[in-house]
């Protein structure tokens, strides 16, 4: 089954889908342009705009369900964006509305949580403006019906993430992290931009319906080139190898930023791009293979990084890399994996946002301390945070009957049927996940107290704990709701097509049992090392592998050796050529003319006898020349 045709629509909630983008955009404009005059109510306006956007998304979803499955791709024309090239329009279909519900619902909860988390920040109003701007840009990205509008949202997300990561710009580390995220993402965006140029040169349109419906008419080589260029963009936004280095440093931003950007929204944009451009990848087998390799390599790299991080947020960031890797791996195998990729994306948005906000709750109680070696026994003084975090932990390791068990294990089973090597590597990643996530929980909530004398941990206020409770509920039951009975795969089929044979999730299959056994082994090993044993205040030196993980697999060192140092040499060479070559030529010519002028100026003495002598000598030279020429 191929994706359904797009039907132009103008009525009801779907016809007003542009309000999903406009409402948070207006909120951002009011808070930024209103300045300090909006300080008193800025946070409330930010929350209101996010919730209102969710209401529009929910109403659009309900209206979409009212149509027959083959009629669930609705287009809304807004205006001509680039005359003769691209129209600004929106596409409301099962794929985009799934993202809209996730972005606005989880985003609204993060807005509410931020009221308490940022309560004492003097720039809280500006923070909520940036959150609104981010939500608006992300919604434009997923609702766009063409690659130009998608790219506008793509860049808007990059801008908002830069502003949010560097929100505390008085900290050099935050300012540096923001610049790093911005620069690395520009590398990915450059690849995406060239891919969009290639799409237009090939199909003479940038609208999804014109490109994807005719993808089978392009050559395999062209589709491979486009697919690989789109993958470069996806790697930048979704922190996949080799453009992953920005993600861990991005933890310098306020914790709600980590939950919003690195759990539910921005890092999922690459997965959306791959799935939305499915027909391009399906016509380019080489590009699909590269996508799966990138996905499996990243899921292992992120998991290895997570095993050695003592910073609670950076451990979760490594986990995000790994989980997005699972989604990219599933998206790379084609139609059979699309539904599991997006289903895991949705459940991950809930349980990872739950854990990031839970980490923020712990930091809020521990005077912003992020080192887990200075935690311990917090379950007794923070019971709500502990229980909700524990649910998110069980979901991400794939504990039976929780969300991650259905979606992540569904990915592993589907990949195993496609390629056994990739499948067993995914199983290995699940085992490592069991270890590093258990390590995080044991170091934070169990064992002896390792608090600093100034720390007086306590439970966070209700405005911060209620979002945790709601997210944890999604972490419990959302996976079963989406996966069992192929419910979500059937719903998504009009947007991405359906495989020839619907893959079904089989609880406690041989692959599932092997995965559970490896996860349990990882959890037991973590308990022996960090739960039962005493955790030292300082991290031991460790083996080469531990150092390898602590240094983010030497990603920064590799980038420095391959790109930064050669870039510096190239810059110095260019400066030398500019100074000694271009400037030398220009300045030398100017100096020559100036020196010649200075010497000629001395001839102008103002004395008549000098001029008469000059005239006489000149006449003598002319006469001599005439005589010589005349005798020849």
C-alpha positions as CSV (number, residue, x, y, z in Angstrom):
1,X,0.0,0.0,0.0
2,X,1.4,3.4,-1.1
3,X,0.7,6.7,0.8
4,X,-2.8,8.1,0.1
5,X,-3.2,11.2,-2.1
6,X,-3.4,14.6,-0.4
7,X,-6.9,16.1,-0.3
8,X,-7.2,19.9,0.0
9,X,-9.1,20.9,3.1
10,X,-10.3,24.2,4.5
11,X,-12.9,23.5,7.2
12,X,-13.0,22.6,10.9
13,X,-10.0,22.2,13.2
14,X,-7.8,20.9,10.4
15,X,-8.5,24.0,8.3
16,X,-7.3,26.0,11.3
17,X,-4.2,23.8,11.8
18,X,-2.0,26.9,11.2
19,X,-3.1,28.1,14.7
20,X,-0.9,25.3,16.1
21,X,2.1,27.3,14.8
22,X,0.7,30.8,15.2
23,X,-0.3,30.6,18.9
24,X,3.1,29.8,20.3
25,X,4.7,32.1,17.7
26,X,2.5,35.0,18.9
27,X,3.4,34.1,22.5
28,X,7.1,34.3,21.7
29,X,6.6,37.7,19.9
30,X,4.6,39.2,22.8
31,X,7.1,38.1,25.4
32,X,10.2,39.2,23.4
33,X,8.8,42.5,22.2
34,X,6.9,43.3,25.4
35,X,10.1,43.2,27.4
36,X,10.1,43.6,31.2
37,X,6.5,44.8,31.1
38,X,5.5,41.1,30.6
39,X,7.6,39.7,33.4
40,X,4.7,39.2,35.8
41,X,2.6,37.1,33.5
42,X,5.1,36.0,30.9
43,X,5.3,32.4,32.2
44,X,1.5,32.1,32.3
45,X,1.2,33.4,28.7
46,X,3.8,30.9,27.6
47,X,2.0,28.0,29.1
48,X,-1.4,29.2,27.8
49,X,-0.1,29.4,24.2
50,X,1.4,25.9,24.4
51,X,-1.8,24.4,25.9
52,X,-3.9,26.2,23.3
53,X,-1.8,24.7,20.5
54,X,-2.3,21.3,22.0
55,X,-6.1,21.8,22.0
56,X,-6.0,22.6,18.3
57,X,-3.8,19.5,17.7
58,X,-6.2,17.3,19.6
59,X,-9.3,18.7,17.7
60,X,-7.5,18.2,14.4
61,X,-6.7,14.6,15.4
62,X,-10.3,13.9,16.3
63,X,-11.5,15.3,13.0
64,X,-8.9,13.3,11.1
65,X,-10.1,10.1,12.7
66,X,-13.6,10.9,11.3
67,X,-12.4,10.4,7.8
68,X,-11.9,7.0,6.1
69,X,-8.3,5.8,6.3
70,X,-7.6,6.6,2.6
71,X,-8.8,10.2,3.1
72,X,-6.6,11.1,6.1
73,X,-4.0,13.2,4.2
74,X,-5.3,16.7,4.3
75,X,-3.5,19.7,2.7
76,X,-4.1,23.4,3.7
77,X,-2.8,26.0,1.3
78,X,-1.8,29.2,3.0
79,X,0.1,31.5,0.5
80,X,2.7,31.5,-2.2
81,X,6.1,31.4,-0.4
82,X,8.4,31.7,-3.4
83,X,6.6,32.8,-6.5
84,X,6.7,30.0,-9.1
85,X,8.7,27.7,-6.8
86,X,7.0,26.9,-3.5
87,X,3.7,27.5,-1.8
88,X,3.5,27.7,1.9
89,X,1.1,24.9,2.9
90,X,0.5,22.5,5.7
91,X,-0.1,18.7,5.6
92,X,-2.2,17.1,8.3
93,X,-1.9,13.4,8.1
94,X,-1.3,10.5,10.6
95,X,2.4,11.1,10.6
96,X,2.4,14.9,11.2
97,X,-0.5,14.8,13.7
98,X,1.3,12.2,15.8
99,X,4.2,14.5,16.1
100,X,2.0,17.5,16.8
101,X,0.3,15.7,19.7
102,X,3.6,14.7,21.1
103,X,5.2,18.1,20.7
104,X,2.3,20.1,22.1
105,X,1.3,17.7,25.0
106,X,4.8,17.0,26.3
107,X,5.8,20.5,25.5
108,X,2.9,21.9,27.6
109,X,3.9,19.7,30.5
110,X,7.5,21.0,30.3
111,X,6.1,24.6,30.2
112,X,4.2,23.9,33.4
113,X,7.2,22.2,35.0
114,X,9.3,25.3,34.1
115,X,7.1,27.6,36.2
116,X,8.6,26.0,39.3
117,X,12.0,25.2,38.0
118,X,12.7,28.7,36.7
119,X,10.8,30.5,39.5
120,X,13.8,32.4,40.8
121,X,15.4,33.2,37.5
122,X,15.1,36.9,36.7
123,X,14.8,36.2,33.0
124,X,12.1,33.6,33.3
125,X,9.8,35.5,30.8
126,X,12.5,35.3,28.1
127,X,13.0,31.6,28.8
128,X,9.3,31.0,28.1
129,X,9.5,33.1,25.0
130,X,12.2,30.9,23.7
131,X,10.2,27.7,24.6
132,X,7.2,29.1,22.6
133,X,9.5,29.9,19.7
134,X,10.9,26.4,19.7
135,X,7.5,24.8,19.8
136,X,6.3,26.9,16.9
137,X,9.3,26.1,14.8
138,X,9.1,22.4,15.5
139,X,5.4,22.4,14.6
140,X,6.2,24.1,11.3
141,X,8.8,21.5,10.6
142,X,6.4,18.6,10.9
143,X,3.4,20.2,9.4
144,X,5.1,21.6,6.3
145,X,3.9,20.1,3.0
146,X,7.1,20.9,1.1
147,X,10.9,20.8,1.7
148,X,11.2,24.6,1.7
149,X,8.8,25.2,4.6
150,X,10.3,22.1,6.4
151,X,13.7,23.8,6.1
152,X,12.4,27.1,7.5
153,X,11.1,25.1,10.5
154,X,14.4,23.2,10.6
155,X,16.4,26.4,10.9
156,X,13.9,27.9,13.4
157,X,14.5,24.9,15.7
158,X,18.2,25.4,15.3
159,X,17.9,29.0,16.3
160,X,15.7,28.3,19.3
161,X,17.9,25.5,20.5
162,X,20.9,27.8,20.3
163,X,19.1,30.4,22.4
164,X,17.9,27.8,25.0
165,X,21.2,25.9,25.3
166,X,23.0,29.2,25.9
167,X,20.3,30.7,28.0
168,X,22.6,31.1,31.0
169,X,25.2,32.8,28.7
170,X,27.0,34.3,31.8
171,X,28.5,30.8,32.1
172,X,31.3,30.3,29.6
173,X,30.5,26.6,29.4
174,X,26.9,27.3,28.3
175,X,27.9,29.9,25.7
176,X,30.5,27.5,24.3
177,X,27.9,24.6,24.2
178,X,25.4,26.8,22.4
179,X,28.0,27.7,19.7
180,X,29.0,24.1,19.4
181,X,25.5,22.9,18.9
182,X,24.9,25.7,16.3
183,X,28.0,25.0,14.3
184,X,27.6,21.2,14.2
185,X,24.0,21.5,13.2
186,X,25.0,23.9,10.4
187,X,27.2,21.1,9.0
188,X,24.1,18.9,8.9
189,X,21.9,21.7,7.6
190,X,24.4,22.3,4.7
191,X,23.9,18.6,3.6
192,X,20.1,19.0,3.9
193,X,20.2,22.2,1.8
194,X,22.2,20.6,-1.0
195,X,19.8,17.6,-0.8
196,X,16.8,20.0,-1.3
197,X,18.6,21.7,-4.3
198,X,19.1,18.2,-5.8
199,X,15.5,17.4,-5.2
200,X,14.4,20.5,-7.1
201,X,16.8,19.9,-9.9
202,X,15.5,16.3,-10.3
203,X,11.8,16.7,-9.8
204,X,11.3,20.5,-10.6
205,X,9.2,20.8,-7.4
206,X,9.7,20.8,-3.7
207,X,6.2,19.7,-2.7
208,X,6.0,16.3,-0.9
209,X,3.2,15.1,-3.2
210,X,5.2,16.0,-6.3
211,X,8.5,14.6,-5.1
212,X,7.5,11.4,-3.3
213,X,4.9,10.3,-5.7
214,X,7.5,10.4,-8.5
215,X,10.5,9.1,-6.7
216,X,10.4,5.8,-8.6
217,X,11.0,7.8,-11.9
218,X,14.4,9.0,-10.8
219,X,17.6,7.0,-11.2
220,X,18.9,4.9,-8.3
221,X,22.1,7.0,-8.3
222,X,20.2,10.3,-7.9
223,X,18.0,8.9,-5.2
224,X,21.1,7.6,-3.4
225,X,22.7,11.0,-3.5
226,X,19.5,12.7,-2.2
227,X,19.1,10.1,0.5
228,X,22.6,10.4,1.8
229,X,22.4,14.2,1.8
230,X,19.1,14.1,3.7
231,X,20.8,11.6,6.1
232,X,23.6,14.2,6.8
233,X,20.9,16.7,7.9
234,X,19.2,14.0,10.0
235,X,22.5,13.2,11.7
236,X,23.0,16.8,12.7
237,X,19.6,17.3,14.2
238,X,19.3,13.8,15.8
239,X,22.8,13.7,17.1
240,X,23.8,10.6,15.2
241,X,27.3,9.6,14.3
242,X,29.4,11.4,13.1
243,X,27.6,14.7,14.1
244,X,26.8,13.7,17.7
245,X,29.4,15.7,19.5
246,X,27.1,18.7,20.4
247,X,24.5,16.7,22.3
248,X,26.3,16.0,25.6
249,X,27.6,19.6,25.9
250,X,24.0,20.9,25.3
251,X,23.2,19.7,28.8
252,X,24.6,23.1,29.9
253,X,21.1,24.6,29.3
254,X,18.3,24.6,31.9
255,X,17.0,21.0,32.5
256,X,13.6,21.7,30.9
257,X,15.5,22.5,27.7
258,X,17.0,19.0,27.9
259,X,13.6,17.5,28.3
260,X,12.1,19.5,25.4
261,X,14.9,19.4,22.9
262,X,16.6,16.1,23.7
263,X,13.6,13.9,24.5
264,X,10.5,14.8,22.7
265,X,11.2,17.2,19.8
266,X,14.4,18.4,18.2
267,X,16.4,15.2,18.2
268,X,13.5,13.4,16.7
269,X,13.4,15.7,13.6
270,X,16.0,13.5,11.8
271,X,13.8,10.4,12.2
272,X,10.8,12.4,10.9
273,X,12.8,13.5,7.8
274,X,13.8,9.9,7.0
275,X,10.3,8.5,7.4
276,X,8.6,11.4,5.6
277,X,11.1,10.9,2.7
278,X,10.5,7.2,2.7
279,X,10.0,6.7,-1.1
280,X,13.4,8.3,-1.7
281,X,15.2,5.9,0.6
282,X,13.1,2.9,-0.7
283,X,14.5,3.6,-4.1
284,X,18.0,3.8,-2.9
285,X,19.2,0.6,-1.3
286,X,22.7,1.9,-0.6
287,X,21.2,4.9,1.3
288,X,19.0,2.6,3.3
289,X,22.0,0.4,4.3
290,X,24.0,3.5,5.4
291,X,21.0,4.7,7.5
292,X,20.9,1.3,9.3
293,X,24.7,1.4,9.9
294,X,24.5,4.9,11.3
295,X,21.6,3.9,13.5
296,X,23.2,0.8,15.0
297,X,26.6,2.4,15.4
298,X,25.0,5.4,17.3
299,X,22.8,3.2,19.5
300,X,25.9,1.4,20.7
301,X,28.1,4.5,21.0
302,X,25.4,6.3,23.0
303,X,25.0,3.3,25.3
304,X,28.8,3.0,25.9
305,X,29.0,6.7,26.7
306,X,26.2,6.4,29.2
307,X,28.1,3.7,31.2
308,X,30.8,6.1,32.4
309,X,29.1,9.4,32.9
310,X,28.8,10.7,36.5
311,X,26.8,13.8,35.4
312,X,23.2,12.7,35.6
313,X,22.1,14.8,32.6
314,X,25.0,13.7,30.4
315,X,24.2,10.0,31.2
316,X,20.7,10.7,30.0
317,X,22.0,12.5,27.0
318,X,24.0,9.4,26.0
319,X,20.8,7.4,26.5
320,X,19.1,9.8,24.1
321,X,21.7,9.2,21.4
322,X,21.2,5.5,21.8
323,X,17.4,5.5,21.7
324,X,17.4,7.8,18.6
325,X,19.8,5.3,17.1
326,X,17.1,2.6,17.5
327,X,14.6,4.8,15.7
328,X,17.0,5.5,12.9
329,X,17.8,1.8,12.6
330,X,14.1,1.0,12.3
331,X,13.5,3.8,9.8
332,X,16.4,2.5,7.7
333,X,14.8,-0.9,7.0
334,X,11.8,0.7,5.3
335,X,8.0,0.3,5.6
336,X,8.3,-2.6,8.0
337,X,10.1,-0.4,10.5
338,X,8.4,3.0,10.1
339,X,5.6,2.4,12.6
340,X,7.9,0.9,15.3
341,X,10.3,3.8,14.7
342,X,7.6,6.4,15.3
343,X,5.9,4.5,18.1
344,X,9.2,4.3,20.0
345,X,9.8,8.0,19.2
346,X,6.4,8.7,20.9
347,X,6.9,6.5,24.0
348,X,10.5,7.7,24.3
349,X,9.2,11.3,24.4
350,X,7.2,10.4,27.5
351,X,9.6,8.3,29.5
352,X,12.8,10.3,28.6
353,X,11.0,13.6,29.3
354,X,9.9,12.0,32.6
355,X,13.5,11.1,33.5
356,X,15.0,14.5,32.4
357,X,12.5,16.4,34.4
358,X,13.1,13.9,37.2
359,X,16.8,14.7,37.0
360,X,15.9,18.4,37.2
361,X,13.9,17.7,40.3
362,X,16.9,16.0,41.9
363,X,19.1,18.9,40.9
364,X,16.5,21.4,42.3
365,X,16.7,19.6,45.6
366,X,20.5,19.3,45.6
367,X,21.6,22.9,44.9
368,X,22.0,22.2,41.2
369,X,24.5,19.4,41.8
370,X,24.8,17.1,38.8
371,X,27.4,14.6,40.0
372,X,25.7,11.4,40.9
373,X,28.6,10.4,43.2
374,X,27.3,13.1,45.5
375,X,23.7,11.7,45.6
376,X,22.6,8.5,47.1
377,X,19.5,7.5,49.2
378,X,17.3,10.2,47.6
379,X,14.3,7.8,47.3
380,X,13.5,8.4,51.0
381,X,13.3,12.2,50.8
382,X,11.9,12.5,47.2
383,X,9.3,9.7,46.9
384,X,7.3,11.2,44.0
385,X,10.4,11.9,42.0
386,X,11.8,8.5,42.8
387,X,8.7,6.5,41.8
388,X,8.1,8.5,38.5
389,X,11.8,8.2,37.6
390,X,11.7,4.5,38.4
391,X,8.8,4.1,35.9
392,X,10.7,5.9,33.2
393,X,13.8,3.7,33.9
394,X,11.8,0.5,33.7
395,X,10.2,1.7,30.4
396,X,13.6,2.5,28.8
397,X,15.2,-0.8,29.7
398,X,12.3,-2.7,28.3
399,X,10.7,-4.1,31.4
400,X,7.8,-6.3,30.4
401,X,4.5,-4.6,29.7
402,X,5.8,-1.1,30.0
403,X,6.0,1.2,27.0
404,X,9.6,0.6,26.0
405,X,9.1,-3.2,26.1
406,X,6.6,-3.0,23.2
407,X,8.3,-0.3,21.1
408,X,12.0,-0.9,21.5
409,X,11.7,-4.7,21.5
410,X,9.4,-4.3,18.5
411,X,12.2,-2.6,16.7
412,X,14.7,-5.3,17.7
413,X,12.4,-8.1,16.5
414,X,11.7,-6.3,13.2
415,X,15.4,-5.6,12.6
416,X,16.2,-9.2,13.5
417,X,14.0,-10.4,10.7
418,X,15.6,-8.0,8.3
419,X,19.3,-8.6,9.2
420,X,20.4,-10.8,12.0
421,X,23.7,-9.0,12.5
422,X,22.0,-5.7,13.0
423,X,19.4,-7.4,15.2
424,X,22.0,-8.9,17.6
425,X,23.9,-5.6,17.8
426,X,20.6,-4.0,18.8
427,X,20.1,-6.7,21.5
428,X,23.6,-5.9,22.8
429,X,22.7,-2.2,23.0
430,X,19.7,-3.2,25.1
431,X,21.9,-5.1,27.5
432,X,24.2,-2.1,27.9
433,X,21.1,0.1,28.4
434,X,20.2,-2.2,31.3
435,X,23.6,-1.6,32.9
436,X,24.0,2.2,32.5
437,X,20.4,3.1,33.4
438,X,20.5,0.8,36.4
439,X,23.8,2.5,37.4
440,X,22.1,5.9,37.2
441,X,19.2,4.8,39.4
442,X,21.3,3.1,42.0
443,X,23.8,5.9,42.3
444,X,21.0,8.5,42.6
445,X,18.3,6.9,44.7
446,X,19.9,4.0,46.5
447,X,23.0,3.3,48.7
448,X,24.4,5.6,51.4
449,X,24.0,9.3,51.6
450,X,26.8,11.1,49.9
451,X,25.4,14.6,50.1
452,X,27.4,17.8,50.5
453,X,27.0,19.4,54.0
454,X,25.1,22.3,52.4
455,X,22.6,20.0,50.7
456,X,19.1,19.6,52.2
457,X,17.2,17.5,49.7
458,X,13.4,17.7,49.6
459,X,10.6,16.9,47.3
460,X,9.9,19.4,44.5
461,X,6.7,21.5,44.5
462,X,3.5,20.2,42.9
463,X,3.9,22.3,39.8
464,X,7.0,20.2,39.1
465,X,5.8,16.8,40.3
466,X,2.5,16.7,38.5
467,X,4.1,16.7,35.0
468,X,6.3,13.8,36.2
469,X,3.2,11.8,37.3
470,X,1.4,12.4,33.9
471,X,4.5,11.5,31.9
472,X,5.0,8.4,33.9
473,X,1.5,7.3,33.1
474,X,2.3,7.5,29.4
475,X,5.5,5.6,30.1
476,X,3.4,2.7,31.5
477,X,0.6,2.1,29.0
478,X,1.3,4.0,25.8
479,X,3.5,1.3,24.2
480,X,0.9,-1.4,24.5
481,X,-1.8,0.9,23.2
482,X,0.2,1.7,20.0
483,X,1.8,-1.6,19.2
484,X,-0.7,-4.4,20.1
485,X,-3.0,-5.3,17.2
486,X,-0.9,-3.2,14.9
487,X,-3.1,-0.3,15.9
488,X,-0.5,2.4,15.2
489,X,0.9,0.8,12.1
490,X,-2.6,0.7,10.6
491,X,-3.2,4.4,11.6
492,X,0.1,5.5,10.0
493,X,-0.2,3.6,6.8
494,X,-2.0,6.3,4.8
495,X,0.9,8.6,5.4
496,X,3.9,6.3,4.9
497,X,2.4,3.2,3.2
498,X,2.1,-0.3,4.7
499,X,4.4,-3.2,4.2
500,X,3.2,-6.2,2.2
501,X,2.9,-8.2,5.4
502,X,2.1,-6.5,8.7
503,X,4.8,-7.4,11.3
504,X,3.3,-8.3,14.6
505,X,4.8,-8.0,18.1
506,X,5.2,-11.3,19.8
507,X,5.6,-11.0,23.6
508,X,8.3,-13.3,25.0
509,X,9.6,-14.4,21.6
510,X,13.1,-16.0,21.6
511,X,14.6,-12.7,20.6
512,X,12.6,-10.9,23.3
513,X,13.7,-13.5,26.0
514,X,17.3,-13.1,24.9
515,X,17.0,-9.3,25.2
516,X,15.4,-9.5,28.6
517,X,18.1,-11.9,29.8
518,X,20.8,-9.5,28.7
519,X,19.0,-6.5,30.2
520,X,18.7,-8.4,33.5
521,X,22.4,-9.3,33.5
522,X,23.3,-5.6,33.0
523,X,21.0,-4.5,35.8
524,X,22.5,-7.2,38.2
525,X,26.0,-6.1,37.3
526,X,25.1,-2.5,38.0
527,X,23.6,-3.5,41.4
528,X,26.8,-5.3,42.4
529,X,29.0,-2.4,41.4
530,X,26.9,0.6,42.4
531,X,23.9,-0.6,44.4
532,X,25.4,-2.9,47.0
533,X,29.0,-1.7,46.9
534,X,30.1,1.7,48.2
535,X,30.4,4.4,45.5
536,X,33.7,6.3,45.8
537,X,33.5,10.1,45.9
538,X,36.0,10.3,43.1
539,X,35.7,8.3,39.9
540,X,38.6,5.7,39.7
541,X,40.9,6.0,36.8
542,X,39.4,2.9,35.1
543,X,40.4,1.0,32.0
544,X,41.0,2.3,28.5
545,X,37.3,1.5,27.6
546,X,36.1,3.5,30.6
547,X,38.3,6.5,29.6
548,X,37.1,6.0,26.0
549,X,33.5,6.4,27.2
550,X,34.2,9.3,29.6
551,X,35.7,11.2,26.7
552,X,32.7,10.7,24.5
553,X,34.5,8.1,22.4
554,X,37.1,10.8,21.6
555,X,34.6,12.5,19.3
556,X,35.8,16.0,20.1
557,X,39.5,14.9,19.6
558,X,38.6,13.4,16.3
559,X,36.8,16.5,15.1
560,X,39.7,18.6,16.3
561,X,42.2,16.5,14.4
562,X,40.2,16.1,11.2
563,X,38.5,19.5,10.9
564,X,39.6,22.1,13.5
565,X,43.4,21.9,13.1
566,X,43.3,21.6,9.3
567,X,40.8,24.5,9.3
568,X,43.2,26.6,11.4
569,X,46.0,25.8,9.0
570,X,43.8,26.7,6.0
571,X,42.8,29.9,7.7
572,X,46.4,30.9,8.4
573,X,47.4,30.1,4.8
574,X,44.5,32.2,3.6
575,X,45.5,35.1,5.9
576,X,49.1,34.8,4.8
577,X,48.1,34.9,1.1
578,X,45.8,37.8,1.8
579,X,48.4,39.8,3.7
580,X,51.4,39.0,1.6
581,X,49.7,38.3,-1.7
582,X,46.6,40.4,-2.2
583,X,47.3,43.1,0.3
584,X,51.0,43.0,-0.6
585,X,50.3,43.6,-4.3
586,X,47.8,46.4,-3.6
587,X,49.9,48.0,-0.9
588,X,53.1,47.6,-3.0
589,X,51.4,49.3,-6.1
590,X,50.2,52.1,-3.9
591,X,53.6,52.5,-2.3
592,X,55.3,52.5,-5.7
593,X,53.0,55.2,-7.1
594,X,53.4,57.2,-3.9
595,X,57.2,57.0,-4.0
596,X,57.3,57.9,-7.7
597,X,55.0,60.8,-7.1
598,X,57.2,62.0,-4.2
599,X,60.3,62.0,-6.4
600,X,58.6,63.7,-9.3
601,X,57.2,66.3,-7.0
602,X,60.8,67.5,-6.3
603,X,61.1,68.6,-10.0
604,X,58.5,71.3,-9.3
605,X,60.8,73.9,-7.8
606,X,59.1,77.1,-8.7
607,X,62.2,78.6,-10.3
608,X,62.0,79.9,-13.9
609,X,65.6,79.1,-14.6
610,X,65.0,75.4,-13.7
611,X,62.0,75.3,-16.1
612,X,64.0,77.0,-18.8
613,X,66.8,74.5,-18.4
614,X,64.3,71.6,-18.6
615,X,62.8,73.1,-21.8
616,X,66.3,73.5,-23.3
617,X,67.3,69.9,-22.4
618,X,64.0,68.6,-23.8
619,X,64.4,70.5,-27.1
620,X,68.0,69.3,-27.4
621,X,66.8,65.7,-26.9
622,X,64.1,66.1,-29.5
623,X,66.6,67.7,-32.0
624,X,69.1,64.9,-31.4
625,X,66.5,62.3,-31.9
626,X,65.3,64.0,-35.1
627,X,68.9,64.1,-36.5
628,X,69.5,60.4,-35.6
629,X,66.2,59.3,-37.3
630,X,66.9,61.6,-40.3
631,X,70.3,59.9,-40.9
632,X,68.9,56.4,-40.9
